[in-house]
């Protein structure tokens, strides 16, 4: 095996390149999740509101959120991300966590993203994994892709290419091209034929379970 300085093998460079590409994919997923969707502007346009009316609307949302309205809780989290420069990450985490605990899918996605990135809360890949797993099991493409990358990197979970293949495949089936490319150009190259077979079985088992749940 050809060696470089400090006995760093060519194979190590290949592995490092794969690891970096996987990490870039995860970062891009997190950025997409946290990207502003201009909730304030949408709310203003839909309701023909002025700034003073928006402030009143936020107070109304806060009242509804404190009374347990999950949609209001989620919207307040989104507003916290979008209405300040820099964003009010701690407030966003506060509302996303409350909404996520009531099974709000997008709140679970975003809470996982903030936990992974350490925005408004101490960085915690394991906790991010737990929230993404909840969302992924309910069909979230973004959470499925995120889990696929986490298992490939071993962030917050034990590195597991079978699980990585499973989640990336499920995300790819929903149209996530980046997940498909990562699976085909990186993950699958590090797996044995038996591991690929087991991963494909896990995909089919998941889809069958989803079908059963849908048919109920």
N, C-alpha and C positions, 0 to 999 in steps of 0.2 A: 504494500500500500504506500503510495506516494505521500510524503509527510511535509508539512510546512514548519515554520519556526515554532518552538515550544511544543513540538510533537503534536500539533493540531492537525488531525487527519482530514482529508478531503471529505470523507463521509460525515464528519462533524459539521463542515460547512453546509453540506446539503441539508442535514437535519436542522441546523440553525435557520437556514433560508425557509424551510417548511414551517418551522415554529413561528418565525416572524410574519409569514403570510397569513397564518391562522390567527395570530394576535391582531393583525391589521383588520381582518374580517370582523373579529369581535368588537374592536374599537369602532368600526364603521357602523355595526349594528346598534351599539350603545348611542352613538351620535344621532342616528336616525330616530331612535326612540325618544331622545331628549330634544330633538329639533322642534323649534317653535312652530306651532300651527296657527298662531295669532287668534287664540280663543277670544281675547278681548275685542279685537276688530270684528270677528265673526258675530259675536254677541251683540255688538253695537249695530252692525249692519242689519242683522236679522230683526232687531227690535227697534231700529231707528232711534238709538239712544245718544244723548249728549254725554260729555264726560261726567257731569254731575249725576246724570241718570245712571251711568255705569257704576259709580261709587255706591249709589243706592242699591243697584242690582247686586253688587258684591255683598252688601250688608244683608240683603235678602237671602242670598245663597248661603252666607255664613249661618244665618238663623236656621235655614232648612238643613244644612249640613250638621249642625249641632243637635238637630232633632232626629238625625239618623238617615237623611236622604243621601243615598250613595252617589247618585249622579252629581249632586251639588258638591259633595266631598271631592270627587274626582276633578270637577271643573275648577274648584278652588286650588287644587294642586297644580293644574295646568296654568292657571292665571299666575300663580307664584313663580312659575318657571319663565313666564313671558312678560310680566308687567314691570320687572325691575332690571336694572343694568348695574351690576350683575344680577342674575336671577336669585330669587330667595329660595335657595335649595332646602334649607331646614324646614320651612313652611310647606314646601312641596312634598317633602318626605312625610311630614306629619299627616297631611291629608291623604296622600297616596296609601300610606300604611292603613289608615282607618278604612278607606274604600276597599283596599286589597283584602282586608280581613273579612269583608262582606262579599268576597268573590267577584269584585269588579275586575274584569280581564285586563283592560288597559292599565289600570292602576297597578296590577301585579307585574306587568311588563316594565312599567316605568320605575316602580320601586326597586325591582331587580337591577335595572340599569344604574340607578343612583347608588345602590349598595355596592355594585361592582366598581363603579368609578370613584366612590368615596366622596360624593357630592352631597353636602348637607348632613352627612352621617359618616362615621368611621368606615373605611373600606372593609368589606366583608364578602369575599367571593362565595363562601359557604351559604350565607344568608341569601345572596343573589340567586344561587343555584336553587334554593328551596322555593323562592317565589317564581322563578322562571319555570320550575318543574310543575307547579300548580297551573300556571298559564298554558304550558306546553301540553299538559294532559287534557286541557280543554280545547286544544286545537290552535293555539297561537303560533303562527309561523315564525314570528320574530323570536319568541321564547324558545322554540324548537331549534332554530339556527344558533341561538346563543348557547344553549345547552350542548349542542354538537361541538362547538368551539371549546367550551369549558372542559368537556371530557377529553378533547384532543390535547389540550394544554396541561390538564391536571390542576386547574385553578379552582380551589374550593371543593374539589372531588378528586378521587384517585384516577389517574390517567387510564382511560378505557376506550380503546379504538372501536370496540363493538358498539358501545353506547353512543360514541361520537358518530359512527356511520348511521346508526338508527335515527338519531335526531336530525342529522343533516339531510338524510334521505326524506324524512317526513316533511321537512321544510322545503326541500326541492320539489316534492310532489305538489306543494301549494304554490309553486312558481318562483321560489327563491333561487335565482341562477347562481349567485355567489356561493350558496351552500352546496349546490351540485358540483360546481367547479372545485371547491375545497375538498369535497369527498373524493372526486374522481382523480384530481391531480396531486393529492397529498395523502389523505387518510387511507385510501384503499391500497396505496403502494406500500404501506407499512403493516398490512394485514396478511395473514395466511388465508388460504382457501377456506379452511374450516372456520376461521373467525368471520369471514365474509358471509358464509352460509348461516352462521348463528345470528349475525346482525340482520340479515334479510328475514329470518324467521321472526325476530323481534319486531321488525317493521310490520309484517303481516299480522302478528298477534295484536299489535297496537291498533291497526286499522280495523281488525275484526271487532275488537272491544268498542271502538268508536261507533261502528255500525250498530252493534247491539244497543248501545246507549241511545243512539239516534232513533232506533226503531221502537224504543220503549214509549 
